Amino acid sequence: MAITKEEIIAKIEVVGTWNVQVAIDMIIKEDGVEIGRSRTRKVFQPYTSSKDSDNKWTHTDRDISSEATEVQAVANAVWTDTVKANYKSFVEAQG
């Protein structure tokens, strides 16, 4: 009786203008037969942003280098310079 665990990307979608959402399925198999499945999600934006005590914003590029190549390809296609500028403006207007 061999139990295996497999992680697959079930879906990559762009939500709104800049959110890249990734659905990841974890599949548990016993002797090659699926006996369980669960789904998790990750959401990525082009930057991590923070405001310091002087109300100055810092926007750091989101590091997606450890994500699957498919996720990187979608994010790099979606996050154009215009989208990044709009994201910065949106974040700063919120806070």
N, C-alpha and C positions, 0 to 999 in steps of 0.2 A: 504494500500500500504506500504509494508515493504521493505526498502532498506538495503541490507547487503553487507559487504565487506569481502572477503576471500583471504588469502594469502597462496599460495602453492609453493613448490619447484618444478619447472617444469623440471629442468635438473641440474645434477652435473657432471662436466667433468674435466679431467686433461688435461691441455693445456701445451705442452712442457714437461719439466721434473718435474717442481715443482709448477706450477700455478694450483690452484684449483678454477675453475670458477663455479659460482652458478647462475642459471637463476631463478628468482622469479616472478611468475605471480600474479597480483592483480586482482581479479575477483569481479566485482560489479553486484549484482543481485537485481532484483525487483520482489517481490513475488516468489522467487525461480527460476526465469528465468534470465539467464545471459544477461546483457545489455551493458557490457563493460569489457574490459580486457587490461591491460598494463603489460609490462615486464621490469624488471630492472635486472641488473647483478652486482655481486660482484666478485672480484678476490682476492684470498689470496695467499701469499707466506709464507714460513716457518718462516721468520724473518722480523722485521723492522730493518733497518740498517742505521747507521749514522756515519759520520767521523768528529772527532773534529778538532780543530785548530792545533793540533800536528800531524795530519794525522793518528790518531789511530781510528780504527773501533770499533764500538759497535754494536753487533747483539743481539736483544732482541726477545725471542720466541714470535711468533704471538699468541695472545690470541683469541682462537676460542670458548671459553667456553660458550659464549652466542649464538652461532650458533646452528642450528638444529643438532640433534644427527647424522643424515645421513651425514651432511657436516663434522662433527668432525670425523666420522669413515673413510671417504674417505681421509681426510687430514692426519690423523694419519697413515693410511696404506701407503700413498704415501711418506710422509716425513720421510724416513728412515735416519739413521745417515749419510749414504753416500750422499744422496740427499741434506741434510742440509749442509754438508761440501762443496759440489759442488756449492750450492747456494751462500754460503759465498765467495768462491773463485771468482765466477762470478761477484758478486756485487763489491768486492774489485778491480777487474781488470777494472771495468767500471769507477772507480772514484777516 
